[in-house]
Amino acid sequence: MRHFGHIPPATRAGLFHREPADFTADSPARTLAVALGATLYSPATRPRLADDVRKQAARGVVSMVLCLEDSISDGDVQAGEENLVQQFADLAGGAVTDADTVTDVPLLFIRVREPRQITELVSRLGETVRLLSGFVLPKFNENRGRAFLEALTQAERTSGRRLFAMPVLESPELLHLETRAETLAGIASITGKYRDRVLALRLGVTDFCSAYGLRRSPDMTAYDVKIVANVIADVVNVLGRSDGTGFTVTGPVWEYFRPGERMFKPQLRRSPFLEGRAEDLRTALIEHDLDGLLREIELDRANGLLGKTCIHPTHVVPVHALSVVSHEEWSDAQDILRPEQGGGGVLRSAYTNKMNEVKPHRAWAERILQRAEVFGVAKEDVGFVELLTAGLAG
């Protein structure tokens, strides 16, 4: 799979200075953590879930979470588990494999409620477990996390399949100031012990807001809600460091969307390059409650987050379009990481608009090149509008 792989090759060639690289579910964890992109959630009870997965993959989705937790009622859990087993069998029947590598489905994760579900589901999935990349672990803290991760380790041994964990940080102990530092230290301890199995950390901002009876409006980002913004900052501070101890932390869910799956008026989808009608596109985005989403994606990246939890297909392409590395970012990162700059120093940007200080900017440059590998580098004259439009038209 690859980002923007659903659009025609000729269109990709016109957009990218360096195209996104291919990756598979068996790629290194470091690659997959960056490549998650817009992770689309779907209730595990959907009767045509296998068809939904195939359809979203054809539209550019590369990671999905099939949810047995908050998205379904307590009484539907058993039915959801049974449906997952059936839908995985359906997916496996149509999957194309090359040396046991699945090539036509996204990275699939199951969001469970309890640790026992991990081992039970892996056993029930049988050989179709080859389609599974791992599990999403809700309300994660040190004590619950240990049980979840021990179950994951056991499931790996019995299945012979590499399985990743994506803990969701959403517990009240993490939100409340008097217990936050201790909770973060516990999470850092248990995730550090199982570092090879933790692919990324996800933020449960809806649960944070719930603890105080809050809900942000469509024109506000998570960073406008100060209680939430403070937690995000502390999570990145402790768990998102670039010194080798940190993890990829993904952006919070954007919960607003319009009915249907079309983001724009039909006339805005005709040309893959929109022929200069950027203002029309901007107006359409605002009309469809996505202006807030775009601002939040930018703030996610500015605050050290990468990728995003999504609950609607229309959110996927904006997340991916804003994840592509600009030609200017790539140029700066290349200059900073040149071998001859190993001793440090200060460089003038090739764009002659900023200072690149080699030692302080090195970690930033390394992250830029990791993102460039999986999302590509845009051509010098290609921006968000062209990438978004091409992704939608693909």
N, C-alpha and C positions, 0 to 999 in steps of 0.2 A: 504494500500500500504506500501511498505518498499523498501529501497535502497538495491540493489542486490537481490531483490525478484524474478527476472527473471532467476536467475541461479539455478541449481538443489540444493536441500537441502544438499546432501552429499558433494557437492563442497563447499558450504558455510561453512559447519562444518569443512572442512579442511583449510579454510582461516582465520576464525575469532576466536579470543579468547572470544569475546562477539559479538554476531550477532546484526545487526541493528534491532531496534524495529519497530513494526508496528505503523502506524499513519493513520489518515483519514483527510478529509477536515474539519472535526469538531474538530480536536485536538486543544489544546491551541495555541494561536498565537505565543508564544515564541518557541514552538516546530516547527511550520510550517515555521517560519522565518529561522531557521537553516536548515530545511529539504529541502528547495527549490532546492538546488544543482544546477545542470546545467539547467537553464530555457531556453527551446528551443522555439524560435520564429518562427511563420509561418504566411504568408499572409492570411488574412481572406477570400480572393477570391478563394482559392484553391477549385476546384470542388468536390474533394473527401476528404474534410478536416476531416470528421468523421472517415473515414478509416485510414487516416494518424495519427490521435490521438490514435486510438486503436493500430496501428502498433508500434508507438513510446513507448506507455505504455508497450507493450510486450517486448520491448528492454531495459527497465529500466528507461525511462524518468518519472519523478514524477511531473514536473511542465512545463506548456506550456503557451505561450502568443500568442493569435490570434490577428493579427495586422491590424488595420484599419488606421494606420498613415503612417509613411515614407515608409513602404514596399510596398505600393500600390499607384497608381496614384490618383490625385485629382478626376478624372472623374469616378473612380471605387468605391468610398466610398459607394454610395447607393447600388450598386450590392454586395459589401462586407457585408453590414449589412443584406441584404436579405439572402445571403448565410449562414451567421452565424445562423440566425433563423432556416433555413432548416437543417443545420448540427447538431445543438443542438437537434433538434427533432429526427434526425437519431441516435445520440448518446444515447439519453434518451430511445429510443425504444429497444436498446440492452444492456442497463446498468443493472447490478445486484445491487439491493439495500437490505440493512438490516437495518430496523428501519429508513428508509429514508436516510441512509448513502450510498453514491455511492462507489462501491468497485472496479470498473474496468476501471476507467479513471483517468488521472493525475489531479493535481490541475490546473484548467483552469482560465486564466485571459484574458480579452479583452483590447487591447490598443486602446483607443479612441483618437479623435482629440479635441473634444469640450465637455464641461460639459453636455449639453443637451442630448448627445448620451447615457449617463449613464442611465438616467431615461427612455428614449425612448426604449433602447434595453432591459432593465429589463422588461418593460411592454410588449414588443413584444415577449420576450422569454416565458412568461407565466410560467407554472409549470416546464418547463425545466431549469429555473433559479437555480434549486437545483444542477445542474452540475457546476455552476459558483462559483468561489472563490473570484473574485473581478476584479478590473480594474487597468490598468497601465496608469499613468497620465503623458503625455509628457510635456517637456519644463516647468517644475514645478518651480514656484516661489511663493512668498507670495500671490500676488493678484490672479493669475490664480489658485493657489492651493486652495484658499478659495472657489472659485466657484465650482471646481471639488469636493471638500470634502463635501460641502453642498449638491450637487447633489447625491453623494454617500449615504449620510445620508437619504435623501428623498427616494432613491431607496430601502434602507434597510427597511424603514417603510412600504412601499407599498408592498414589496415582502415577508416580514417576514423572510428574509434570511440574515445571517451574510455575509457581503461583505467587503473585504479588499482593501486598496489602496496601490499601489506601485508607488510612484512618481519617475519620471526620472529627474535627475539633469543634465541639458544640456544647459541651457540658456546662452547667451553671457554675461549677467550681472554677472553670477557666474564665468565665465572665466576671465573677465577683472579685473585687479588688483584694479582699482579705485572704483569698485562697489561690489567687492567680499564679503567684510566683512558685508556690509549692507544686501546683498542678503542672505548670510548664516544666519544672525540673523533673517531675515524675515521667511526663511524656517523653522528654529528652532522653531519660535513662532507658526506658523500655524500647523506644524506637532505635536508639543507638545499639542496643543489644541485638536487635533483629535488622540492622541496617540493610543487609543484602535483600531483604524481603519487602522493605517499605519503598514503594515506587514514588509516592507523592503524598502530601498531607492536604486535606481538603477542609475548607472553612464552612461551618454551618451557621451562617449569619441569620437565617430566619429564626433559628432557635435562640440565638442571642437576643434578637429583638423581642421574641415572645416572652422572655423572662421579665421584660419591663413593659409589656403591653404596647410595643411600638411596631410601626410598619412604615417603611419609607415610601414616599410617593414616586410616580414615574419620572418626575423632574429632579429627584435627589439620588445621589449615589450612596453606597455604604459608608463612604468617607465623610458624608455630611452628618451621619449619626455618630456623635462623638464617642459614645460608649462602645460602639462597634469598632470605630476607627482605632481606638486605644487598644482594643484586644488584638486587632490585626497587626498593629505596630509591635506589640509585645511578642506575638507568635513569630513574626519575622525576626525580631531581635534575638530570640532564643533558638529558633528552629530553622531559620533560613539563612544562616551565615555562609559566606563564601570561603571559609577556611578549611573545608573538608568535613566539617561536622554537620553541615546543614542539609536540608532536603528541599526539593521543589515544593512550593506552597502554591496551591491553585486559587484562583479568584472566586468570590462568592457568587451565588446564583442571582440572576436577574429574573424577576418573577412576573414581569408584565409582557403581554403580547396581544395582538389583535386576532380575532377569529380567523381561521383558515391558515394556509401555509404560504400565502403570497405576501411578500413584504412591500412590493411596489406596484404601482399602476402598470398595466401591460406595456404601455408605450415607453416606460423607462427600462424595459428589459430587452429591447430590440437590438441595440448595438452593444458589443462587448466593451467598447471604449467610450460610450455615452456622448461622443462628439462634443465635448466641452460643456455639457449641461450639468455641471457640478452643482449649481445652485438648485436646479430642479430636484436633484437627488437629495440634497441636504433638506429641502422642504419636505420631501416624501418621508425621510427618516424621522423628522420631528413630528409629522402628522401621525406616524405609526408608533409613537412612544419609544423610539429607539435612540433619540438624542441622549437620554440619560444613560443608556447602555453603552454608547460609544465613549462618553466621558468616563464611565466607570472602568471600562477596559483600559483606557489610557492611565487612569489612576492606579489600577491594579499593577501595571507594569512599572510605574514610577515608584511604587511602594514595595517592589521586590516579588510580586506574584506573577505566575505564568500559567496560562490556560484558564479555563473557567467552567464552572458547573452551569449547564444549560437545561432548561425544561421545555424548550420549544425549538423546532427546527429552524425557525427564522433567525435565531440568535447565532447559529453556527458560523455562517459565512462572515458576518462582521468580526467575530472573534478571530477567525483565521486571517482575514484581510489585514487586521491590525497587528497580527503576529509576524507578518512578513518583514524581514529586515530591510530598511531603506538603504539605498546605495550610499548615502552619506554615513549612516551608522557603520556599514560594512567597511567603507574606506577608512574611517577613523580607527576601527578595531584592527584592521590589517596593519596600519601604520604603527600602532601601539605595540603589537606583538611581533614586529619584525625582529629577527635574531640580533641584529646590530644595535637594537635598542635595549638589550638586556641590562645594561648598566644604569638605565633610567634616563632622566632628562625631560625636557619640554619640547613639544613639536607644535608647529602651526598646522592646523587641519588643512587637508587638501582643498577643502571648501572655503578656506580662508575666513572662517567665521567663529573659530573657537580655539582654545588651547587644549592640547592633548598632553597630559602629564603622565608619563609612561608608568611609573610605579603605582600611583593611586588609582589609575584607570585600568590597570591590567585585569583585575577580576571582572570589571564591566565588559571589557573587550572579549574575554574568554566566553562569557555568557552570550554575547552577541553572536560569536561564531558558532556556538552550539545551536542557537536558534536559527541561524542562517542555514545550517545543515539540513534541518527538517522542514523549515518554512520557506527557504529560498531567499534570494536577494533581488529586490525589484530593480528594474532598469532605472537609470538616472531620472528619466522624465515620467516615470510611472508612480502613481500614488494610490492612496486608499480607494478613491472613487473607481479607478480602473480595475483594481483587484477585486473589489466588492462586486462590481457589475459582471465581471467575467465569471466569478464564482457562482453568482446567481444564475447566469445564463447557461452555465455548463451542464 
